[in-house]
């Protein structure tokens, strides 16, 4: 179902939006949104859609066996972010990213509770989900970074996380699946092969093609 957000020039529906331009000037967008520009808030949140959708997909796979659409979870996260944005006190990209992850963790916790048939808020579950989302973010930022890179290049991991997620969103589904399971869920190739119903050899080849394609797409979305 399509749900329109007040003052936004587009909607967040069931389908993933592609081709969004990711800017590094998040601080300026935060300032403009705080000044009362609703379209700027939409633009700001839009840059995190593929990133949050990827994180939600991992947790939905782990906890709900894929019974929920990750796009729906992200939509609810954005609705909550839009509602509570006046309470956000930060002014930097890292602070905003952490704030959105906290909202996503709470949204996922509510979704899990709904499917388990429980009513009370579970703070322990929210903390577990928040930790999982942090871990997935670190793994995402490391996907295309040489482990032998310089300290300055290591710092860039946080800055490129959104770009890696944007590049991932451009890949065919089977490429996304093998990369998520191998790099973000930490599965071995035999485990990935079992999950995908393929041979280990075919999964290794699929992974290599997917990683090569990801690097190419990353080069296209990077400024």
C-alpha positions as CSV (number, residue, x, y, z in Angstrom):
1,X,0.0,0.0,0.0
2,X,1.3,3.4,-0.9
3,X,1.5,5.9,2.0
4,X,2.2,9.5,1.4
5,X,4.2,11.6,3.9
6,X,3.1,15.2,4.5
7,X,5.0,17.7,2.3
8,X,7.0,15.0,0.4
9,X,7.2,15.1,-3.4
10,X,7.1,11.3,-3.6
11,X,5.9,8.3,-1.7
12,X,7.5,5.4,0.1
13,X,5.7,2.3,-1.1
14,X,6.4,-1.4,-1.3
15,X,9.0,-1.0,-4.1
16,X,12.5,0.0,-3.6
17,X,13.5,3.3,-5.1
18,X,16.7,3.3,-7.2
19,X,19.0,5.9,-8.6
20,X,18.9,8.2,-5.6
21,X,21.8,10.6,-5.4
22,X,23.7,10.1,-2.2
23,X,25.3,13.3,-1.0
24,X,28.0,13.7,1.7
25,X,26.5,17.1,2.8
26,X,24.1,15.5,5.3
27,X,24.7,18.3,7.9
28,X,23.3,20.9,5.5
29,X,20.3,18.8,4.8
30,X,19.7,18.3,8.5
31,X,19.9,22.1,9.1
32,X,17.4,22.8,6.2
33,X,15.0,20.1,7.4
34,X,15.2,21.5,11.0
35,X,14.3,24.9,9.5
36,X,11.0,23.5,8.4
37,X,11.6,22.3,4.8
38,X,9.6,19.0,4.5
39,X,11.0,18.2,1.0
40,X,14.5,18.4,2.4
41,X,13.6,16.0,5.2
42,X,12.3,13.6,2.5
43,X,15.5,14.0,0.5
44,X,17.6,13.4,3.6
45,X,15.7,10.2,4.6
46,X,15.7,9.0,1.0
47,X,19.5,8.7,1.0
48,X,19.2,6.1,3.8
49,X,16.5,3.9,2.1
50,X,18.7,1.3,0.6
51,X,21.0,1.2,3.6
52,X,18.1,0.6,6.0
53,X,16.4,-1.8,3.7
54,X,19.5,-3.9,3.6
55,X,19.8,-4.0,7.4
56,X,16.1,-4.8,7.7
57,X,16.4,-7.6,5.2
58,X,19.2,-9.3,7.2
59,X,17.2,-9.2,10.5
60,X,14.0,-10.3,8.8
61,X,15.8,-13.3,7.4
62,X,17.3,-14.2,10.7
63,X,14.2,-13.7,12.9
64,X,11.2,-14.0,10.7
65,X,12.4,-16.3,7.9
66,X,11.5,-13.6,5.4
67,X,7.8,-13.3,6.3
68,X,7.9,-9.5,6.2
69,X,8.7,-7.1,3.4
70,X,11.8,-5.1,4.3
71,X,10.5,-2.2,2.4
72,X,7.4,-2.1,4.6
73,X,9.7,-2.0,7.7
74,X,11.7,0.9,6.2
75,X,8.5,2.8,5.4
76,X,7.4,2.5,9.0
77,X,10.8,3.6,10.1
78,X,10.6,6.7,7.9
79,X,7.2,7.5,9.2
80,X,8.5,7.4,12.8
81,X,11.6,9.4,11.8
82,X,9.3,12.0,10.2
83,X,7.2,12.2,13.3
84,X,10.1,12.4,15.8
85,X,12.5,14.5,13.8
86,X,11.9,17.6,15.9
87,X,13.4,15.6,18.8
88,X,16.7,14.8,16.9
89,X,19.5,16.9,18.5
90,X,22.4,16.0,16.3
91,X,23.9,17.8,13.2
92,X,26.2,15.2,11.7
93,X,25.9,12.2,9.4
94,X,27.1,9.7,12.0
95,X,24.6,11.0,14.6
96,X,21.7,10.9,12.1
97,X,22.7,7.4,10.9
98,X,22.8,6.1,14.5
99,X,19.4,7.8,15.3
100,X,17.8,6.1,12.3
101,X,19.3,2.7,13.2
102,X,17.7,3.1,16.7
103,X,14.3,3.8,15.1
104,X,14.8,0.8,12.8
105,X,15.6,-1.4,15.8
106,X,12.5,-0.4,17.6
107,X,10.4,-0.9,14.4
108,X,11.8,-4.4,13.9
109,X,11.2,-5.2,17.5
110,X,7.6,-4.2,17.1
111,X,7.3,-6.3,14.0
112,X,8.8,-9.4,15.7
113,X,6.5,-8.9,18.7
114,X,3.5,-8.8,16.3
115,X,4.4,-12.1,14.7
116,X,5.2,-13.7,18.0
117,X,1.9,-12.5,19.4
118,X,3.3,-10.6,22.3
119,X,2.1,-7.2,23.5
120,X,4.7,-5.8,26.0
121,X,7.6,-3.8,24.7
122,X,10.8,-5.8,24.8
123,X,13.8,-3.6,25.6
124,X,16.2,-6.6,25.6
125,X,15.1,-7.4,22.0
126,X,15.6,-3.8,20.9
127,X,19.1,-3.8,22.4
128,X,19.9,-7.1,20.6
129,X,18.6,-5.7,17.3
130,X,20.5,-2.5,17.8
131,X,23.7,-4.4,18.3
132,X,23.0,-6.6,15.3
133,X,22.4,-3.5,13.1
134,X,25.7,-2.0,14.3
135,X,27.5,-5.2,13.5
136,X,25.9,-5.3,10.0
137,X,26.8,-1.7,9.4
138,X,30.5,-2.4,10.2
139,X,30.5,-5.5,7.9
140,X,28.9,-3.4,5.1
141,X,31.5,-0.7,5.4
142,X,34.3,-3.3,5.2
143,X,33.1,-5.1,2.1
144,X,35.1,-3.1,-0.4
145,X,37.9,-1.9,1.9
146,X,41.4,-3.5,1.6
147,X,42.3,-4.9,5.0
148,X,45.8,-3.6,4.4
149,X,44.7,-0.1,3.6
150,X,46.0,3.0,5.4
151,X,44.4,4.4,8.6
152,X,42.9,7.3,6.5
153,X,41.3,4.8,4.2
154,X,39.9,2.9,7.1
155,X,38.2,6.0,8.4
156,X,36.4,6.2,5.0
157,X,34.5,3.1,5.8
158,X,31.7,4.9,7.6
159,X,31.5,7.5,4.8
160,X,31.1,4.8,2.1
161,X,28.6,2.6,3.8
162,X,25.6,4.3,2.2
163,X,27.3,4.1,-1.2
164,X,27.9,0.4,-0.8
165,X,24.2,-0.1,0.1
166,X,23.2,2.0,-2.9
167,X,25.5,-0.1,-5.2
168,X,24.1,-3.4,-3.7
169,X,20.5,-2.2,-4.5
170,X,21.5,-2.1,-8.2
171,X,22.5,-5.8,-8.3
172,X,20.3,-8.7,-9.4
173,X,18.6,-10.5,-6.6
174,X,20.9,-13.6,-6.7
175,X,24.0,-11.4,-6.5
176,X,22.5,-9.5,-3.5
177,X,21.6,-12.8,-1.7
178,X,25.0,-14.4,-2.0
179,X,26.8,-11.2,-0.9
180,X,24.5,-10.6,2.0
181,X,24.9,-14.2,3.3
182,X,28.6,-14.4,2.8
183,X,29.7,-10.9,4.0
184,X,26.9,-9.6,6.2
185,X,25.6,-12.9,7.8
186,X,29.1,-14.4,7.9
187,X,28.0,-17.8,6.4
188,X,30.6,-20.1,4.8
189,X,30.3,-21.1,1.2
190,X,28.8,-24.5,2.1
191,X,26.2,-22.8,4.3
192,X,25.3,-20.4,1.5
193,X,25.1,-23.2,-1.0
194,X,22.7,-25.1,1.3
195,X,20.6,-22.0,1.9
196,X,20.4,-21.2,-1.9
197,X,20.0,-24.8,-3.0
198,X,23.1,-24.7,-5.2
199,X,26.4,-26.5,-5.3
200,X,29.4,-24.9,-3.5
201,X,31.2,-24.4,-6.8
202,X,28.3,-22.5,-8.4
203,X,27.9,-20.4,-5.2
204,X,31.6,-19.5,-5.3
205,X,31.4,-18.4,-8.9
206,X,28.2,-16.5,-8.3
207,X,29.9,-14.7,-5.3
208,X,32.8,-13.7,-7.5
209,X,30.6,-12.4,-10.2
210,X,28.5,-10.5,-7.7
211,X,31.5,-8.9,-6.0
212,X,32.9,-7.9,-9.3
213,X,29.6,-6.3,-10.3
214,X,29.3,-4.6,-6.9
215,X,32.7,-2.9,-7.3
216,X,31.6,-1.6,-10.7
217,X,28.3,-0.3,-9.4
218,X,30.1,1.3,-6.5
219,X,32.3,3.2,-8.8
220,X,29.3,4.6,-10.6
221,X,27.5,5.8,-7.4
222,X,30.6,7.2,-5.8
223,X,31.0,11.0,-6.2
